[in-house]
């Protein structure tokens, strides 16, 4: 049995993009995951549960991304949340930036794997 692992099986590359701004909306992996789950579930509480996060933490994050998310209060029909048009575009562009970053690092990543796995 070959004891040497395949390079791509032993190591993995995780790029983390962060969009920062003093007065503008900041986005990173956590907020983007929350946006994606809101788009999928339409529910703040379900999205928070899937992330292992408290409802209050999710609500606070949503408040910091107000133009990206539209919320409705609970009541007889229940509350909910959905992405605005800007939110959908921001999520799609962030995902595209992640893909672009992975593609840009492909050759260097292959060299790094070879170097580290000798």
N, C-alpha and C positions, 0 to 999 in steps of 0.2 A: 504494500500500500504506500502511495506517495504521501509523505508527511508535509510536503510543501503545499500550502493552500494556493488556489488560483488568486492572482493579484486582486481581481475585482470582488472576490468572495470575502477576503479578509479585511479590506479597507473600503470605506465608502466616503464620498464627498457630500457634504451638506452645506450648501451656500445659503447664507441668511441675509436677505436684503432688508435694509431699513431706510425708510423715507422720513427724513427729519425736517422740521420747520418750527420756528418760534411761534408764529401765529397761525400757521396752517395745520391741516390735518397731518398727523404722522402715521405712517403705516409700517408694520413689521409682520413677522410670521404669525404672531398671536392674533392680531387684529384681522389679518387677512383670513386666517382660519375661521374666526368668528363670522366675518362677512360671508364666507362660503357656506357655512352652516346655516346662517340666517336665510340665505338664498334658497337653500335646500329645504329647510324645515318651516320657515315662516314664524318661528317661535324662539323668543329669547331664552325661555327656561329650558327648552329642549336643546338648543345650541350650547348653552352653558353646561348642561348635564353631560353632553357628549364630550365636552372639553375638560370635564372634571373641575369646573369652575363654579363659583357661587353665582347666583342670579344677580346679586348686587354688583359683583365685579364685572359681569357681562354688561349690565346696564350702564355702569360708569364708562366702560370702553365705548359703548354705543353713543353715549352723550358726547364723547370726544370726537366722534365721526359723524355728527349730525347731518351734514349735507349728503352723506352716503347712505343713510338708513332712514326710513320712514316708519314710525311706530304708531300703533293704535292702542288705546287703553283697554284694559279688560272690562268685562261686563257680562251681560247675558250671552253674547256671541263670543266672548273671550277676546283677549288682546292679540297682538301680533306684531311682526316686524317684517319689512321687506326692503330690499335694496332699491334706492332711487336709480334713475337712469345713470347719474354720475357714479353711484356706487357700483353698478354693474360694469361700467366702463373702467373704473379704477381697479376692480378685482381682475378683470380680463387683462389689463395692461400690466399689473403686478405679476400675474402668472406668466405673461409673455416675457417680461424681464427676467424671471427665474429661468425660463427655458433658454433665453438668449445667453444668460450668464453660464449656464451649464455647457452650452455649445462652445462658448468662447474659451472655457477652461479645459475642454476635452483633451487636447494634445499635451498640455502641461500636466494634467491629472494622470495621464498614462505614464509620463516620465516619473512623476512623483511615486506612483505605485511601484514601478520597477526599482526605483531608488530605495524605498523603504522596505521592500520585501526581498531585496538582494537577490 
